[in-house]
Amino acid sequence: MRPNFSLTALLSAMLLSTSPAFAELVRYATIDYAPYALHDDPQGRLGLFVDINTAIADRAELNHSDTLLPISRVIKNLEHDVSDCGVFLLTSISKEAYIPVAKILDRFDTIIISRPGLKITQEADLSNQRLAIPRGSFEGSTIATDPNIDRVLTNNAEQSVHLLKAGRVDAIAGTSLNILYQLSLEGMSRNEIGDIFTYERQEVWLQCAKNQLSEETITKLRQATDALRLEGVFDTFVRRYISEAFSSPKT
């Protein structure tokens, strides 16, 4: 006997099979470091990269999970098929290791901020000055090896900002988002710091592990990311974490 399927039942099955509930799950791994990810934030913010991941998945109509991890675990999870994608700097190494899906921010600066009165227009201006840098950062860079710079190693950007505010160092270095976020938390104004010198400029991309997600899902992620970037959504997210006093730093 021929099965008797109604047209309504057939259409319902087709719609269900293509709905977001049946879409491939995208497993994000996010570095558990403020302000990329936040815990118990008084303003209810979840973190910049968490915001970005959610917006991309929602626009792409994909289910997603997001696991907050130390940077070393983020890399291991992507390598061992525990996580699929992450938001991080695009480098020559990451281009080889992952699929560079789409650009998120075309400007992610590493900056040096000086105390009031200290002009910095080049690295040489740091000669004989006390520069605070987080441990483990700037490996291989000249500011980490220049014998004329008096380096003060700190645990993180928060400690660096506290030292600058207290007048115990002449300048601090780190990523713009980290430092400007900490300055904003401290309630500092633009006239409480000196120059903001751009030491390095890089791009932030959505990057995914190879041979894990389907081509269809990668395409959806790429299209969603490109659309959100062009609409200025990611730039709006950045402004959630930086006060207006530092939203347009001098470079």
Salt bridges, closest charged atoms under 4 A:
ASP32 OD1 - HIS39 NE2 2.81
ASP41 OD2 - ARG45 NE 2.96
ASP51 OD2 - ARG240 NH1 3.14
ASP81 OD1 - ARG27 NH2 2.73
ASP84 OD1 - ARG27 NH2 2.73
ASP109 OD2 - ARG107 NE 2.96
ASP109 OD1 - ARG201 NE 2.84
ASP170 OD1 - ARG115 NE 2.79
ASP170 OD2 - ARG130 NE 3.11
GLU186 OE2 - HIS162 NE2 2.68
GLU186 OE1 - LYS165 NZ 3.14
ASP195 OD1 - LYS119 NZ 3.60
GLU216 OE2 - LYS220 NZ 3.62
ASP226 OD1 - ARG229 NH1 3.01
GLU231 OE1 - ARG59 NH2 2.98
